Amino acid sequence: MRCAPQAAGHDVTAFYLQIWFQEDFRNYWDACPWEEDLAICQQVCEQAGVQLHTVPLTEQYWQRVVSHCLAEIKAGRTPNPDVLCNSRVKFGAFYEFLEAEHGAKFDRIASGHYARIVRDPQNPSAPVQLALTPDPVKDQTYFLAHLSQQQLSRTIFPLGPLTKEEVRRWAAALQLPNQARRDSQGICFLGKVRFSEFVREHLGTWPGAIIEEETGELLGHHEGFWFYTLGQRKGIHLSGGPWFVSRKDPDANVVYVSRNYYDEERRRDSFLCGCFNWIAPKRRDPARLLLCKVRHGPSMYRCTMEELPGGEARVWLDENDQGLAAGQYACFYQDSACIGSAVILQGDSVENKVS
């Protein structure tokens, strides 16, 4: 059996990035996810005749991703650790490791992400494009939109032209040890640790009020606003619902809830964003259709953008999205390519929309 880069004529070395960290959680004792992952990687590499090395990046992951996410959660925002993991660790700290340990030995980094890199065959030094895949559900360009042009130019995505179903068929045909393994879910560094338990361990509890948005009535109490996200329904534990988290006040430690969160007059179809990362050197073309993703998945919105002073921009979606939250990433697309990303600074209701 030959892996895809081998079949394309490349000399391949495999690296397993160990970023998962162990903490003393009650629901950890029966599972050690990274050891299981590593064992499967070893089996696949042995079958393919590829040498496998383990690269410990736990410390870098904590410093560059987890600590940042904890600070964002404590500030009332909703970070995306998977976006940061790609730009800061998998294609950041790992690149640094390769340069320090192996110099210029490796020309390309092959990753199993569902995305495509488009190069100009007439001009190898021209900027590359981060393009969508044939599988809109599995497409991972959203998670890669924070990478720089320099990072992407060194990367290849062998699974990019394939759908998940096609990958499963190839895995079965090649009799890979992981052919029937379930897709990974959730935040990678937590393993089987519950997100609420992780947050409780690092941020503790801070009892506060749950207040009805429309009336100001005290409905109950919570253990800390950081356990809640905008639009959340489950875990509120109030009678007379369903209730949804409509907003949070980090300074006062108040969680506001509403039974009318999805009412039409409360449309949320615009947001302020900043901290742009433009992959395309020419950024966006105002003359062409602009599309936007505000989370991983197949859904895209047509949108318009007004660039503002200070590197910020106002974006208007052509549809309603009730899940817009500060700290999340918005990714932008033109002509089936991801041209860049930005951090949502504030989501606004329709009454604040500028015509």
C-alpha positions, 0 to 999 in steps of 0.5 A, spaced: 500 500 500 502 507 498 499 513 501 497 519 496 503 523 497 507 516 495 503 515 489 504 522 487 512 520 487 514 524 493 519 521 499 514 521 505 516 522 512 510 522 517 509 526 523 504 525 529 503 532 533 501 530 540 497 536 542 493 533 547 494 534 554 492 530 561 489 533 567 486 530 573 478 530 571 474 525 573 471 522 566 478 522 564 480 515 567 478 510 562 480 514 556 487 516 553 485 519 546 492 521 544 495 514 545 489 511 541 490 516 535 498 514 535 497 507 535 492 507 529 497 512 526 503 507 527 499 501 524 497 505 518 504 508 517 507 500 518 502 498 512 504 504 508 512 503 509 512 510 512 517 512 518 513 515 523 515 521 528 512 523 534 512 531 535 510 533 542 507 540 542 503 540 548 506 546 551 506 550 544 498 548 544 497 551 551 501 557 550 498 559 543 491 556 543 488 554 550 490 560 554 488 565 549 481 561 549 480 561 556 482 569 556 476 570 551 471 565 554 472 569 561 471 576 557 465 573 554 467 572 547 466 565 543 473 563 541 474 557 536 480 553 538 480 549 532 482 555 527 487 557 532 490 550 532 491 550 525 494 557 524 498 557 530 500 550 532 499 545 526 502 550 521 505 554 526 509 551 531 510 544 527 513 548 521 518 551 526 520 544 529 521 542 522 526 548 520 529 547 527 530 540 526 530 538 519 532 545 515 530 545 508 529 537 508 521 537 506 518 541 500 511 540 502 507 539 508 501 534 507 495 534 511 488 530 511 484 536 511 478 537 506 481 543 502 484 544 496 490 548 494 490 551 487 497 553 484 498 557 477 502 551 473 505 557 469 508 561 475 510 556 481 512 562 485 505 565 484 500 566 490 496 560 492 488 559 493 485 556 498 479 553 495 473 549 496 472 541 496 467 537 492 464 535 499 460 541 502 459 538 509 466 536 510 469 542 507 474 545 512 476 551 509 473 555 515 478 552 519 484 554 515 482 561 513 486 564 518 493 561 515 497 566 511 499 565 504 506 563 506 503 557 510 499 555 505 504 555 499 508 550 503 502 545 504 498 540 500 491 537 501 491 530 498 484 529 500 481 535 497 479 533 491 475 527 494 468 527 498 468 523 505 464 517 502 470 516 497 475 517 502 471 511 506 471 507 500 479 508 498 480 506 506 476 500 505 479 498 498 486 499 501 484 495 508 487 501 512 486 500 520 482 506 521 477 505 515 471 504 520 473 509 525 468 514 527 469 522 525 472 526 530 467 530 534 468 536 539 474 540 541 481 536 539 485 538 546 479 536 550 479 528 548 473 525 553 473 531 558 467 535 558 467 542 556 464 545 562 468 541 566 474 544 563 472 551 564 470 550 571 477 547 572 480 553 570 475 559 571 471 556 577 464 558 578 461 565 579 454 565 581 450 570 578 443 572 575 439 569 570 434 575 567 429 575 562 431 580 556 424 583 555 421 584 562 428 584 567 425 579 571 429 575 575 428 567 573 434 564 576 441 563 578 447 561 574 454 559 576 458 563 571 456 567 565 462 563 561 458 556 561 453 560 556 453 561 549 449 566 545 443 562 542 444 556 547 438 552 549 440 546 553 442 547 560 438 553 562 434 549 566 428 554 567 421 552 567 416 555 562 421 555 556 424 553 551 429 559 553 435 561 549 441 565 551 440 572 548 446 576 551 451 576 556 454 581 561 461 579 563 462 585 568 455 584 571 456 577 571 448 576 568 445 572 563 439 574 559 434 569 556 428 570 552 423 565 549 422 570 543 430 569 541 428 567 534 422 572 533 422 575 526 423 582 528 429 580 532 433 578 526 441 578 526 443 579 520 449 584 520 456 584 524 462 588 526 469 584 524 476 586 525 483 582 525 483 581 518 487 575 515 487 576 507 489 570 504 488 573 497 494 578 495 488 583 492 483 581 498 476 582 495 474 584 489 468 589 490 465 587 483 464 580 484 459 576 489 462 575 496 460 569 500 461 568 508 461 563 513 460 564 520 461 557 522 464 550 519 459 547 515 455 547 508 451 554 510 454 560 506 451 567 506 451 572 500 453 578 503 456 585 502 462 589 506 463 596 508 471 597 510 471 602 516 477 606 518 482 602 523 482 595 519 475 594 521 469 592 517 461 592 517 458 586 514 451 585 512 448 578 510 442 576 506 439 572 511 438 571 518 443 568 523 441 568 530 448 565 532 453 571 531 457 572 537 463 576 538 470 572 538 467 567 532 470 567 525 467 570 519 470 567 513 469 570 506 469 567 499 469 569 492 469 564 486 469 558 490 476 560 494 477 562 501 480 569 500 480 571 508 477 571 515 476 576 520 474 576 528 467 578 529 467 583 534 460 585 535 453 582 532 447 587 531 440 586 530 436 589 524 434 595 527 442 597 527 443 596 520 445 601 516 442 602 509 
